[in-house]
Amino acid sequence: MFCYQCEQTYRSDEGAGCAGAKGMCGKDAATADLQDILLYVCEGVGQYLHRARQLGATDIEADRFILFAFFTTLTNVNFNAAKFVELIHQASQIRDRAKALYENAARAAAKIPQTVLGPAAFVPASNMAGLSAQASEAAVRKDAAILGEDAVGARALILYGLKGVCAYAHHARVLGEERDAIYATVEHALDMLAREERDVATLLDEALALGRANFLAMEALDAANTGAFGSPTPTSVRVTPIKGKAILVSGHDLKDLHAILEATKDKGVNVYTHGEMLPAHSYPKLKAYPHLAGNYGGAWQDQQKEFAEFPGPIVMTSNCLIEPQPRYRGRIFTAGPVGWAGVRHIADENFAVVAQAAQALPGFTEDAPEKTITIGFGRDTVLGVADKVIDAVKSGAIRHFFLVGGCDGAAPGRNYYSDFADEAPEDTVILTLGCGKYRFNKHDFGTIGGLPRLLDMGQCNDAYSALVVATKLAEAFGVGVNELPLSLIVSWFEQKAAAVLLTLLALGVRNVRIGPTLPAFLTPALVDVLVEKFGVQPLGDAKSDIAASLARAA
């Protein structure tokens, strides 16, 4: 096992990366190795699909499988080794189909099919023991001595960014939104990884191409969510429970939440959101369900305590899952790409069993004192008051905007983000998205000119909305995005955040501050490139970074 894809990876003076019997996330060595093999076989699928596409032949079902397969390997998504054995064999069959697609297309074009080597020719073993013996062939740092550390780091940036792109694209796909350009870019990236490209400049160009594809993926997901459930609107959300039977839904998948709301309609069961599901309350078609009762708890890293105390069943629809504890292991369910050995999985979107479990469990026995927060400041809402925002900036009432958002986590150093929000001057506006907002979203920031100083824009993928807002405001002011009085303070944890960072870089957004630590897979030379070429900055202390941001904008 070797893994350093997330922010919580093991770090020491000797280096960084989880390489023992179990990673910091709880993933065991066998599962980690199987995930590497799955991705390696998917690279082989990509080799054939990329070549077939160049000849005008495509296989959308194979592309869809790649999205799902990559999603299962994100941090804190799937820990079920048996599932990965199944997926590896499925990937091998799809690779054979992609090979036939390519060879038939080549012959139809009067060309001789190439003999494709590397992952395309890898034959996975038929059982767990055999696959474990093959793990070194698919390891992320395979051939590091030949490729060089900088190339290995740049390749990891592509691999992990690709995971984020696939996750967002999968979320969009299940709601009916797909983009062929995303599939083409994914195939190209897989082919590049498979041929062991080692030129760092070429690899970084590929990473930026993934950033552009991720913008398309976030756009597709935005279209999927708003098309299915309406455009978010400002909404007051209860964050304390009410008496009654209850279900808790965590993750990101609004389609699953909608199915759960349908399954519990008129059954006397209240549904609560958790973590990144909080923004669901701002979508008109979801908040129309009267039993969508509120939000319970905070960000993902506190789930073992919060889930243990919740008096009903819990459904994990996507990341982030932590090892279920005995107090609630019998009442937690997984769905979609999520999995844990021994935990009941719902593969058919039929959540009737969850509704039944809720009715059998005690639920909340009394109302807690009511507390609320306000969310739902998506791009339509913000742009709907753009004239007020522009006037406030021109008059000096609003001096600066800080986007403080991204993933939360348990590692030390994340109090920086709450300190930053609290220390931001009263003539500044704080935009936020992702689960990092839980560090400060219950604080009272007041208003500016009748507008809240804290504007919650949604889930991590709603970085798309933030970029649209920034672009429209830049057009209104007649400047570029980098000339706006706007600073981006990004917290990263896993691979969706890596994809969002690549999008920012690909779109030319400069001076992004990222932390609490930089990704372990970035070598000093790669960090220098990001700093010199894109202005990426590590975090300092909150007060100094606020002062520096305001000074740069002055």
Secondary structure as GFF3:
##gff-version 3
##sequence-region A 1 554
A	DSSP	beta_strand	11	12	.	.	.	ID=ss1
A	DSSP	beta_strand	15	16	.	.	.	ID=ss2
A	DSSP	alpha_helix	29	54	.	.	.	ID=ss3
A	DSSP	alpha_helix	60	72	.	.	.	ID=ss4
A	DSSP	alpha_helix	81	108	.	.	.	ID=ss5
A	DSSP	three_ten_helix	118	121	.	.	.	ID=ss6
A	DSSP	alpha_helix	128	133	.	.	.	ID=ss7
A	DSSP	alpha_helix	135	138	.	.	.	ID=ss8
A	DSSP	alpha_helix	144	147	.	.	.	ID=ss9
A	DSSP	alpha_helix	149	173	.	.	.	ID=ss10
A	DSSP	alpha_helix	180	194	.	.	.	ID=ss11
A	DSSP	alpha_helix	200	229	.	.	.	ID=ss12
A	DSSP	beta_strand	235	238	.	.	.	ID=ss13
A	DSSP	beta_strand	245	250	.	.	.	ID=ss14
A	DSSP	alpha_helix	254	263	.	.	.	ID=ss15
A	DSSP	beta_strand	269	273	.	.	.	ID=ss16
A	DSSP	three_ten_helix	275	282	.	.	.	ID=ss17
A	DSSP	alpha_helix	284	287	.	.	.	ID=ss18
A	DSSP	beta_strand	292	295	.	.	.	ID=ss19
A	DSSP	three_ten_helix	300	302	.	.	.	ID=ss20
A	DSSP	alpha_helix	303	309	.	.	.	ID=ss21
A	DSSP	beta_strand	314	316	.	.	.	ID=ss22
A	DSSP	three_ten_helix	329	331	.	.	.	ID=ss23
A	DSSP	beta_strand	332	335	.	.	.	ID=ss24
A	DSSP	beta_strand	344	346	.	.	.	ID=ss25
A	DSSP	alpha_helix	352	360	.	.	.	ID=ss26
A	DSSP	beta_strand	372	375	.	.	.	ID=ss27
A	DSSP	alpha_helix	379	384	.	.	.	ID=ss28
A	DSSP	alpha_helix	386	395	.	.	.	ID=ss29
A	DSSP	beta_strand	400	406	.	.	.	ID=ss30
A	DSSP	alpha_helix	415	423	.	.	.	ID=ss31
A	DSSP	beta_strand	428	432	.	.	.	ID=ss32
A	DSSP	three_ten_helix	435	439	.	.	.	ID=ss33
A	DSSP	beta_strand	447	448	.	.	.	ID=ss34
A	DSSP	beta_strand	451	452	.	.	.	ID=ss35
A	DSSP	beta_strand	454	456	.	.	.	ID=ss36
A	DSSP	three_ten_helix	460	462	.	.	.	ID=ss37
A	DSSP	alpha_helix	463	477	.	.	.	ID=ss38
A	DSSP	three_ten_helix	481	483	.	.	.	ID=ss39
A	DSSP	beta_strand	486	491	.	.	.	ID=ss40
A	DSSP	alpha_helix	495	506	.	.	.	ID=ss41
A	DSSP	beta_strand	513	515	.	.	.	ID=ss42
A	DSSP	alpha_helix	524	534	.	.	.	ID=ss43
A	DSSP	beta_strand	537	538	.	.	.	ID=ss44
A	DSSP	alpha_helix	542	553	.	.	.	ID=ss45
###
